[in-house]
Amino acid sequence: MKHGLILAAAPLVLPMALLAACKQEAAQDSGSALDAIHQVEAAQASAITAHDLDGAVAPYGPEAVLVMPGAAPTTGFDKVRDAMEDMMKDPAAKVELTPTASWVSASGDLVVTMGDFTYDYTDPESNEPATMSGVNQTVWQKGDGNAWTIVSDFNAATAAAGETAAE
């Protein structure tokens, strides 16, 4: 009787074990995708700080959309490159990004990352050093050769204590 129960339960237990293994593999794939993307994000921030234009724009896809605080959305790799080039003309330009949240789509071909950033720059009105804090949300898509590219990069300034975002 004992063997009969084991054999009867096998068709129920085996699919559950396989499903659990698939979920574990998907979680590992998600983790490796996020690790790879976080490395690209760190390299991109370093490239901006080093005024390395090619390194700063390398992750953007051909139809990428870039939204920077106080600017209209920029669409397309060449226009994103132009916007980044303008930003990096400022010798004080420096970006630091701290990842806060991220998730991978069930299909594994889209990732959304979020983070807090600080951006050091020269204030154009006072010509004095300034720092902007903000939030970032980037949508990544796995492309040819499994390379991850940015399809949307949205950045918004956050208000400092006692200020409003419009100030």
N, C-alpha and C positions, 0 to 999 in steps of 0.2 A: 504493500500500500504506500509506503514511504517513497519508493522509487516512482510510483505512478503519479504522486503529487508533484515530484520534482520535474518529471517529464511533462506533465500538464501545465506547470507554471513556466517552463522554459520559453514558450512562444510569447509570453507576456513580459518576462524579465529581460530577455535578450534585446528586444527593440528599445526598452527603457535604458539599458546599459549603453547601447549604441548611440542613442540620442544624447545621453549625458556626455559621452566621449566627443560627439560632434559639438556640443555646446562648449566644452572645455577647449577644443581646438579653435572654435570661433573666438573665444575669449583670448586665447593666446595670439591669434592672428590680429585681433583688435589691439591688443597690447603692443605688438610689434609695429603695427601701423602708427599708433600714437607715439611710440618711441621715435620712430623714423621722422615723423612730422615735427615733433618737439625739437629734434636735432636740427632740422631745416630752419625752424623758426629762430632758434638761437643763432645759427650761422647767419641768417638774414639780418638780425639785429646787430650782430658784430660787423657785418659788411656795411651797414648804414653808418655805424660809428666810425668805421675805417674809411668812409667815403669811397667804398668800392661799389660803383654803380652796377657793374655786371653781376656781382654777388647779391646785391640787394634786389634785383629784378628777376634773377634766375628762376625762382619758384612760380612766377606768374604764367598762367596759360594765355593762349592767343586772344581769347575774348574776355579776359579777367576784368572785373569791376573793382576799382579802388575808391573808397570814400574816406577822405581825410577831414578832420575838423575844420570847419570854416571854408570848405571848398566844395564845388560841385562834383558829383560822381565822375570818375574818369573810366572810360571803357576802351579795352583793347591794349595789347602789350605795348605798342609804341607810345601810346598816350600815358600809360602807367609809367613807362621808362622816363618820359619827359617830366612827369610830376615828381618822380623820385630824384631826377637830376636837379630840378629846381630846389627841392628840399636840401639836397646835399651840397649845394653851393654855399650854404651857411657853414662856416668852419666850426661852429658850436654844435652842429647837429649830432645828436646822440640819442639812441633809443634803447630802453631796457624793457623787456617783456617778461611778465610773471604769469605762467599758465594758471588758470583757475578751474576750468572745466572743459571736458571734451567728450565726444561720443562718436561712435562709428555706426554707419547705417547697417541694417541687417544684411544687405547685399555685399558689404565690405568695400564698396567702391567710392563712398563719400564719407568724409570726416568733417566734423565741425569742432573747431577749437575756440576757446575763449580765454581772455587774459586781461590783466591790468598792465598798462604801460606808463612809462614816463618818457617824455621827449624834451630834451634840452635843446634850446635854440636861441637865436638872437632876436629879441623883440624888434620888429621893424620900425616901430614908432619911437622907442626910447634908445634903440641901439645898445641895450643892456642885455645881459644874459637872463633868460627866463626858462621856466620849466612848466610843461603842461602834463597833467595827469589825465588818464582816460581809460576807456575799455575798448577791447578789440574782439571782434568775432570774424573768424576766417573759415570759409568753406573750401575744402580740398577735394579734388577728384583724382582717382587713380587713372592714369593715362597709359599710353603705349609704353611697353617695357616695365610696367608696374611703377613708373615714376609718379609721384604725387605733385599736382600742380594746383595753384590757387585759382579758384574761379570767382571768389568774392572776398574782399578784404574790407571790412567795415570798422572804422575807428571813430569814436566819439569822445570828446573832452568831458571830463567830469568836473563838477564844481569843487573848489577848495572850501574848507570850513568858512562859513560866513559869506560866501559868494554864491551867485547864481551862474549857471553855465553860459548865459548870454553876456556876462561881464567880460 
